[in-house]
Amino acid sequence: MRQKYSANAINLKSYDFGEADKIVMMYSKERGLIRCMAKGSKKPNGKLCGRMDMFVANNLLLTKGKSMDTVSQAETVNSFFRLRQDTDKLFFSMYCVETVKNFGEENDENSNKVYDLLYSVLSKISESKTEVEILLATIRFQLKIMQVFGYAPEFSECNICREKIENSYSKFSFEHGGLVCEHHPLSGEKTLRIHPKIKDFLKTLQKTDFNIETPYDKLADTKVTKPCFELLRDYIEHCSPKKFNSTKMLEVN
């Protein structure tokens, strides 16, 4: 008899397999990235219909297979249905999912943290009422997920001389993974000049728990959140082992 196991997982991507089935890539709280067969999930009246759609979080029962495991049962925990009612919400959610897909691994030792962050950001984006709320949720996710994956950008001190950067302009270096004093020459590197208030904003969100509101939540506007999102988007792309596809849809104007 084939072994069965349970998992809490969020669907990241799916591929059609034949007329009735799908192969689904998921991120699970217990095992990190998993790929499994969802038989009959394309059938309108099938027991898995709708449960294998992108973004859906399920409590699963899976059966071990020789080459690929099979979904035996799925109970939907959250479908984040409001994501599908707004184009901005949909695109930013796709970006967050792709970040997990690009950096996540099978049997990931940080799977619990990654799953919780992905679940939290999809919930926040789904319930957001404004563009700023969507951007704040995504920025929090960008900062936290890069900490988990070992690429946390440095916003407190210079990555070259290790001097504290206080109330002065600095440069964000993609190669050095964070801020660098303005006087350091970085010829040939991609850098962005950072206002001290932007530095403080990012540092505060990075150090604060994902679900805790900061003073910046009430003060932030698109003039702050858009460039911060774009900076982190470009940094994450720079660090990513795989190419991003969703970022083309997220050219924030």
Residue pairs with C-beta under 8 A, 6 or more apart in sequence:
2 63
2 64
2 65
3 63
3 64
4 61
4 62
4 63
4 64
4 72
5 61
5 62
5 64
6 30
6 59
6 60
6 61
6 62
7 26
7 28
7 29
7 30
7 31
7 34
7 59
7 60
7 62
8 28
8 29
8 30
8 57
8 58
8 59
8 60
8 77
8 115
9 26
9 27
9 28
9 29
9 34
9 57
9 58
9 60
9 115
10 26
10 27
10 55
10 56
10 57
10 58
10 97
10 115
10 118
10 119
10 122
11 24
11 25
11 26
11 52
11 53
11 54
11 55
11 56
11 57
11 58
12 25
12 26
12 27
12 54
12 97
12 98
12 100
12 101
13 24
13 25
13 54
13 97
13 101
14 22
14 23
14 24
14 25
14 38
14 52
14 53
14 54
15 22
15 23
15 24
16 22
16 42
17 23
17 37
19 42
20 39
20 40
20 41
20 42
20 43
20 46
21 37
21 38
21 39
21 40
21 41
21 42
22 37
22 38
22 41
22 42
22 52
23 35
23 36
23 37
23 38
23 68
24 35
24 36
24 37
24 38
24 41
24 52
24 71
25 33
25 34
25 35
25 101
26 33
26 34
26 35
26 36
26 60
27 33
27 34
27 100
27 101
27 104
27 111
27 114
27 115
27 118
28 34
28 60
28 111
28 115
29 111
29 112
29 115
29 116
30 111
30 112
31 106
31 107
31 108
31 111
32 104
32 105
32 106
32 107
32 108
32 110
32 111
32 114
33 101
33 104
33 105
33 106
33 108
34 62
34 69
34 106
35 68
35 69
36 62
36 68
36 69
36 70
36 71
37 65
37 68
37 69
37 70
37 71
38 48
38 52
38 70
38 71
38 74
39 48
39 70
39 71
40 46
40 47
40 48
40 49
41 48
41 49
41 51
41 52
41 71
42 49
43 49
47 73
47 74
48 71
48 74
50 56
50 76
50 79
51 58
51 74
51 76
52 71
52 74
53 79
54 94
54 97
55 79
55 80
55 83
55 93
55 97
55 122
56 76
56 78
56 79
56 80
57 76
57 77
57 78
57 79
57 80
57 119
57 122
58 74
58 75
58 76
58 77
59 74
59 75
59 77
60 71
60 72
60 73
60 74
60 75
61 71
61 72
61 73
61 74
62 69
62 70
62 71
62 72
63 69
63 70
63 72
78 119
78 122
78 123
80 93
80 122
80 123
80 125
80 126
81 126
82 89
82 126
82 127
83 89
83 90
83 93
83 122
83 125
83 126
84 90
88 131
88 134
89 125
89 126
89 128
89 134
91 246
91 249
91 250
92 125
92 134
92 135
92 137
92 138
92 250
93 121
93 122
93 125
93 126
94 246
94 249
95 138
95 233
95 244
95 246
95 247
95 249
95 250
96 118
96 121
96 122
96 125
96 138
96 141
97 118
97 246
98 244
98 245
98 246
99 141
99 142
99 145
99 236
99 240
100 114
100 118
100 145
101 242
102 240
102 241
102 242
102 244
103 145
103 149
103 240
103 241
104 114
108 114
110 148
110 149
113 148
114 145
114 148
117 141
117 144
117 145
117 148
117 210
118 141
120 141
120 210
120 211
121 137
121 138
121 140
121 141
121 210
124 133
124 137
124 140
125 134
125 137
125 138
128 134
128 137
131 222
132 220
132 221
132 222
132 225
135 222
135 225
135 226
135 228
135 229
136 205
136 217
136 220
136 225
138 229
139 202
139 205
139 225
139 228
139 229
139 232
140 205
140 210
141 210
142 229
142 232
142 233
142 236
143 152
143 153
143 202
143 205
143 206
143 232
144 206
144 210
146 152
146 153
146 232
146 235
146 236
146 239
147 206
151 177
151 235
151 236
151 239
152 177
152 206
153 172
153 177
153 178
153 179
153 202
153 206
153 232
153 235
154 177
154 178
154 179
155 165
155 178
155 179
155 199
155 202
155 203
155 206
156 164
156 165
156 179
156 203
157 163
157 164
157 165
157 179
158 165
158 170
158 179
158 180
158 181
158 184
159 173
159 176
159 177
159 178
159 179
159 180
160 176
160 180
160 181
160 184
161 181
161 184
163 181
165 179
165 181
165 196
165 199
166 196
167 196
168 182
168 196
169 182
169 193
169 194
169 195
169 196
170 179
170 180
170 181
170 182
170 193
170 194
170 196
170 199
171 179
171 180
171 181
171 182
171 184
171 186
171 191
171 192
171 193
171 194
172 178
172 179
172 180
172 191
172 192
172 193
172 194
172 231
172 235
173 179
173 180
173 186
173 189
173 190
173 191
174 189
174 190
174 191
174 234
174 235
174 238
175 186
175 189
175 190
176 189
177 235
177 239
179 194
179 199
180 186
180 191
182 193
190 234
190 238
192 231
194 231
197 224
198 224
198 227
198 228
201 216
201 220
201 224
201 228
202 228
202 232
204 214
204 215
204 216
205 214
205 216
208 214
216 224
226 252
229 252
230 252
233 247
233 250
236 244
237 244
237 247
